[in-house]
Amino acid sequence: MLRTGLTGGIGAGKSTIARRLVERGAVLVDSDRIAREVVARGTGGLAAVVAEFGDEVVGPDGELDRPALAAVVFGDPAARRRLDGIVHPLVRARSDELVAAAPPDAIVVQDVPLLVEGGMAPAFPIVVVVGVDEPERVRRLVATRGMSEADARARIAAQATDAQRRAAADVWLDNSGDESTALRRADGLWESRLVPFEENLRARRPAAPVAPVLVPWDPAWPGQARRLADRVATAAGWLGHGVEHVGSTAVPGLPARDEIDLQLAVGSRADAEAVAGALADVGLPPDPAAVADGAGTVGVHRSADPGRAATVLLRVLDSAAWRYALDFRDRMQADVRARDGYVERKHAGAALYAADPDTLRYTAHLAAWRGDPKE
């Protein structure tokens, strides 16, 4: 099963993308719909809201009077927090029930409007953000929902910014064009990324390795590494002792293979084994071909996502391998001459092993130059 977080600002057209993914076979868990269900007439959720905010938030039909409730909590952060404290746990519990009931080979799309605002992105193996610039969102809200321009802008301002959403997005799905274009993009996402990701995740296997072809340093790599590091840290929980971006993609200006390397510090091999299942659940299964190096590396996990190659090295905190990875990264960042020498070695290795489907020989070629610790 692949859990996909789907979000986007008001007016971005997230529902259109959700419907298309359902047409392709996704199981939809709609947080907005669930939020209405858990406070429907006769529910414990509605009773809790009434106990907190009074009978005036209930309409003549016994259902929640949403405009009346909005008038109470709008502009009152404390009241909004009390409401969220009632509704959000109920929504999470019902969402978990629906996810658990999905087939084992499902691609579950969890439509969560406040996914970014709620800091929920690290819990998903992949997050898709539907994006449209603000002027177009305002135009849509005025034209299709009858809002005034001022109201539309106020609603947009109350949500996360585009920069915050981009920081959380593994996929930014541009929905600024016509609907047919957006649907084609959704189809491409489904076919080229979500389906193979789910298959890899269910089989607990990494995606195909990235060939040893060097590309120029990409300024997007640090942001991608932060997203993955948050995911890894969330999965590891208290057994993790910090996640660091290491390797060539962590060195600005250094050419590299397009693969993010992270280092997760753990207390022991037993702790590495204990977190292996949680890492696999968020899209980072163990690499069955990886061999411990004897210097503190006690696990190697690789991304099952065909759209984002990544390796997570589990290393005992303060071991030789843990220290070396940080020291080498910091030296490459600070020492231009050493960095130039390493670039030469990388290019030589890429020339030797570009056609080699197994990256181990390329990696060994670089390790010999670096002098990686073995014992």
N, C-alpha and C positions, 0 to 999 in steps of 0.2 A: 504494500500500500504506500502511496505517495501522498502526503499531506501538503497541499499547495496553499499558501496564504495569498489571498487576492484582496487588493485594496485600491483606493483612489479617492481623490477629492470629490466633493459634491459637484455634479455637473460634468464629470469626466467621462461618463458612459460605462462605468464598471459593470452595471447590470447587463448591458449588451454583450460584453465579453463573457460574463458568467453564463448567460444563456447559450452562447455559442459553444463553450466548453462542455456544457451539459449535452448539447446536441451531438458532440463528438464522443460522448460516453462518460463524462465526469459525473461524480456524485457531489451534489451541491449541498453545503451546509451554510445557510444564509443567516448570519447573526442578526440582521434587522428583523427578519421574520420570527426568529426565535425570541427576540426581545419583546415582540408583541405577544407571542404565545404565553410567555411566562408571567405576564401580568393581565391575562385575559380574565373575563368574569368568572368568579368561582375559584380562582387559583390562590394558593398561598402567597404568591408574589404580589397580587393585587391587594390582598389583606395587609401585607407588610407596608406597601406604599400608603394605603389609607391610614394605617396606624401612625405613620410618620408625618403625613402631610394633611390629613383631615378628609372628611367626607366630601368636601367641595371638589375634589379631583375625580369624582365618579359621576358619570352622566346618568340621565334618567333611565337608560337601558341597562344600567349596571356595569357597563364597560368603563375602562379608564378614559377620562376626558383629557386627551393629550394636550389640547390648547390650554386648558386650565392648569394642568401640571407644569407646562412650559412657562406659563406666566409666573408660577411660584419659584421655579429654579433658575429661570433666565436672569443672568446678571448677578446671581447669588452663588458664588463658588462653593460655599459651605453646604448649601442645600443640594447643589449638584453632586457633591461628593457623597452626601447621605443617600441620594437616589442611586448613584452608581454602586454604592456599597450593598444595596438591596438587589439590583437587577443584574449586575455583572457576574456574581457567583452563580446565579441561576442560569444565565446564558452559557457560561463555561460548562456547567454540569450537563446541560442538555446537549450542547455541542459535542462533548466527549461521548455521550451516549450514541449520538448519530454516527460519529466517526467509528466507534467500536462496532457498530452494526453493519458497516460497509463491507463489501467482499474483500478478501485478502489481496486481490489484484486490482483494487480500485485506485483511480486517481481522484482523491477527495479535494475539492476546491472549497476552501473555507472563506467565504465572502465576509470580511471584517472591515467595516468602514473606518474604525478607529484603531486599526492594527498598529500603525506607527505611533499614534498618540499614546497608546497603551503599552508600548515597549514590547510587543508580542512577536516581533519578527524573528528573534533567535530561536523560537520554538518550532519554526517550520524549516524543512529541508530546502525550500525554495519560496521566494516571495515575488509575486508579480504585482507591479503597480501600473494602473492605467493612468496615463498622463495626458493632460491637455493644458495649454497655457491659460492664464486667468481671464483675459478678455473673452476668449471663446466660451469658457465655462459660464461667465456672467451672461453672455448672449443666450446660451442655451437655457439657463435658469429663468431668464426673463421670458423667453419665447415659449418654453414648454411647461413651465410650472407657474407662470403668472406672477412671479416675484417682481418687486421693484428692483431697480439696479442697486439701490442702497442696501436693501435686504440681502440681495445675492452677494454683494461684496462683504457684508458683515458675516454671513454664513461661511464664506470662504476663509475670512480672516480668523475665524474661531477654530479652524482646523490646522493640521500640520502644514508647513510650507512645502513647496516643491523640492527645495534643497533637502529637507528632512526626509521626504519620501524617496528621493533619489538615493540617499545614503542607505536606506533600508532595502532598496530594490535589487534583487538578483536579475530581474527582467523589467525594463521600463517599456511598456507597450504603448506606443504613441497612438492616440485616438483622436488626433486633430483633424483628420481628413473625413471623407464620407464613410458611411457605415460599411460598404462593401470592402473598402481598404482595411478597416479595422478587423473585419471578420477574416480576411485573408491572413492578417498578422496573427490572429488567434489560432487559425488552422496551422500556420507554420510553427508556432510555439508548441502546439499539441503534438504535431508529428515529429519534429526534430529534437524536441527536448523533453517534454513531459512523459511521453510514452516510453522512450528508451530509458529515461531516468527511473521510472517505476519498475521497469523490467530488471534493471540492474539492482535496484534497492531490494526488490523481492528476492532476488537470487543472492543477495549479500555479496555482490562482486563490484569491483571498481570499474569505471568506464575505461575505454581503451586509453593506453598511455599516450602522452604527447611526444611526438617525435623530437629528437634533439636538433631542432631548427631554431636558431636564435632570432629573436625579433627585438627591435628597439625597446628600451624601457618605456613602459606605459604608465602615465600618471594616474590611471584608474586603478592600478594594482594595490596601492595602500588602502583605498576604500573597500575594495573587494576583500582584502585580507582582514580588515576590521569586521566586516560582516561575518566572515567565516570564523574569526576568533570569538566573536560573541556567541555564535552557535556552539562552538566547541566548549567554551566556558560554561554555557548553560547546561549542556549535556553532561559535562564532567561533574558539575556541582561541587560539593565540598571536597571531593577527592582530587580536584584540580588545584594546582598551585601557580596558576598564571599561564597565559598563552602569549607567545611572541611571534611576530612576523620575522622569519629568518630567510636565508638564501638570497639568491640574486635579485629576486623581485623586490626585496626590501632595501636595495641599494640604488638610490636615484641615479639615473644615467647609465646603469650597467645593462648591457644586452643580456637577454635571458630567454629560456624556454618559457612559453606562456603557461606557467604552472605556479600556483601560490604554495609556498612552503610555510607551515606553521610548526611551532614547537610547543607541546603541552607538557608542563612539568607535573609529575606525579610523585607520590612518596615511595612507591615500590612497584615491582612487577605485578604483585597481587592487585594493587590499585589499578594498574593499566588494564588488567584482565577484567576488573570489575566495571570499568567504564566502557568497555568495548561495545557492548550491546547498545548503550545509549548513543554512542557516536554513530553506529551503523543506522540507528533509527533516524538520525538527522542527515543521512546521506553520505556518511563517511565509514564504509565498511573496512574491516582489516584487510590488508594485502597478504594473501596466503603465501606469496613468493618471498616476502620480506624476511630477512634474517637479522637477528639482534647482533649488534656490533661488539658486544662485550665491554663497551665503555660507558654504558648507562642507557642506551636506547632499548626500551623494553616493549615497543609496539610501533607498528607503522600502519596507518589508515590512509586510504585514498578516496577521492571523491567518486561517487557513483553518477554524478551529474555530467552528462556529455557536454554541457555548455560551460563548465567551469572546472578545469583540471586543478587539483589541489592534493597536497600530501600533508598529513599531520603526523609528526614524529613524537611519540610518547617517550619522554626521557625522565629519568630519576632526577629530582631536584638536586642541583649542585654536583651532579656527576661530571665526569670529564667531557662526555659528549654534550651535555647541557651547556656547560661553560664555553666549550669550544665554538658551538654554533653562534652564541651571542658575541663572543670575542671576534670571530671571523667577520660577522656582519658589521660590527662596529669598526673594525680595521678597514674593511672595504669602503665604508662610508667616509673615513677620515684620511686614508692614504692613497693619493692619486696614483703614485708609481705602482703600488701593489695592485691596485684595481686595473691598471693598464696591462700588467703582466697576466692577471687572471683572464682578462678579455682575450688576450692572445691564445691562452690555453683553451678557452671555451670555443673559440673559432676553429682551432685545430681539431678539437674533439668533434665538433659538429661536422667538419669535413670528413673525418674518418668514419663516423657512425650515423650520418644522416639517413642512410637507407636501412639502418638496423632497427627492426621493430621492438627489440628489447633495449630499454634505456640503461640497463645495468652497466654495460660496458662504457657508455658515455659517462655515467656517474663515477665509475671507478677511475676513468681517465682524469677527471677533475679532482677526485679525492687524493690521488697520488700527488698532484701539485700542491693541494692544500695541506697535506700531511694530517689527514683526519685521525683522531685517536682511535686505537683499536682495543686496547686492553687497559 
